[in-house]
Each structure stands twice: as structure tokens, then as C-alpha cells.
Amino acid sequence: MTYCLRQWRLQHLEQTLSILDLRMGESQQHFTSLPEAGPHGELRPIRAPDMLSDDG
């Protein structure tokens, strides 16, 4: 169950990143300073920008 949930979250994250790529367009050079993978291969958590909130 946990594995399936992690797989779903991984797919959701990939979709979010692809949407971000579409939104950012030519501003992708800002992603060059993203942190690298952690010691166990997982990415360190990055706070999502406020523009992703569905409130507005």
C-alpha cells in the first residue's frame, strides 16, 4: 500500500513539474540552483511556490 502511494505521489510530482515547466517557459534557468538528490537517492523537499495554490 505504501509503495503504491509513493508511486502515485511520484507521478503527481512529475505532472506538477511538467506543468511548472510549461508555466515557467524561458525562465527555466532558475532551476539550475535546485538541490541535488539526498544520500539515499530521494530529492530533498522543496517548498512549492505560492502560485500553485488553487485558492486564487
C-alpha positions as CSV (number, residue, x, y, z in Angstrom):
1,M,0.0,0.0,0.0
2,T,2.8,2.4,0.9
3,Y,4.6,1.6,-2.3
4,C,1.5,2.3,-4.4
5,L,1.0,5.6,-2.5
6,R,4.7,6.6,-3.1
7,Q,4.3,5.7,-6.8
8,W,1.2,7.9,-7.1
9,R,2.9,10.8,-5.3
10,L,5.9,10.4,-7.7
11,Q,3.6,10.5,-10.7
12,H,1.8,13.5,-9.2
13,L,5.1,15.3,-8.6
14,E,6.2,14.6,-12.2
15,Q,3.0,16.1,-13.5
16,T,3.4,19.1,-11.3
17,L,6.9,19.6,-12.6
18,S,5.9,19.3,-16.2
19,I,3.1,21.9,-15.6
20,L,5.7,24.2,-13.9
21,D,8.0,23.8,-17.0
22,L,5.1,24.9,-19.2
23,R,4.3,27.9,-16.9
24,M,7.9,29.0,-16.5
25,G,8.7,28.8,-20.2
26,E,12.0,30.5,-20.8
27,S,12.6,31.1,-17.1
28,Q,13.9,27.5,-16.7
29,Q,17.5,28.8,-16.0
30,H,16.3,29.5,-12.4
31,F,16.1,25.7,-11.9
32,T,19.9,25.4,-12.2
33,S,20.2,26.0,-8.4
34,L,17.9,23.2,-7.3
35,P,19.3,20.9,-4.6
36,E,20.7,17.6,-5.6
37,A,19.4,14.2,-4.5
38,G,19.9,13.2,-0.9
39,P,22.2,10.5,0.4
40,H,19.5,7.8,-0.2
41,G,18.6,9.0,-3.7
42,E,15.5,10.9,-2.8
43,L,15.2,14.6,-3.5
44,R,15.3,16.9,-0.6
45,P,11.9,18.6,0.0
46,I,11.5,21.9,-1.8
47,R,8.7,24.3,-0.7
48,A,6.3,24.7,-3.6
49,P,5.8,28.3,-4.7
50,D,2.6,30.0,-3.7
51,M,1.4,30.2,-7.3
52,L,0.5,26.5,-7.1
53,S,-2.3,27.2,-4.6
54,D,-5.8,26.8,-6.0
55,D,-7.3,29.5,-3.8
56,G,-6.9,32.4,-6.2
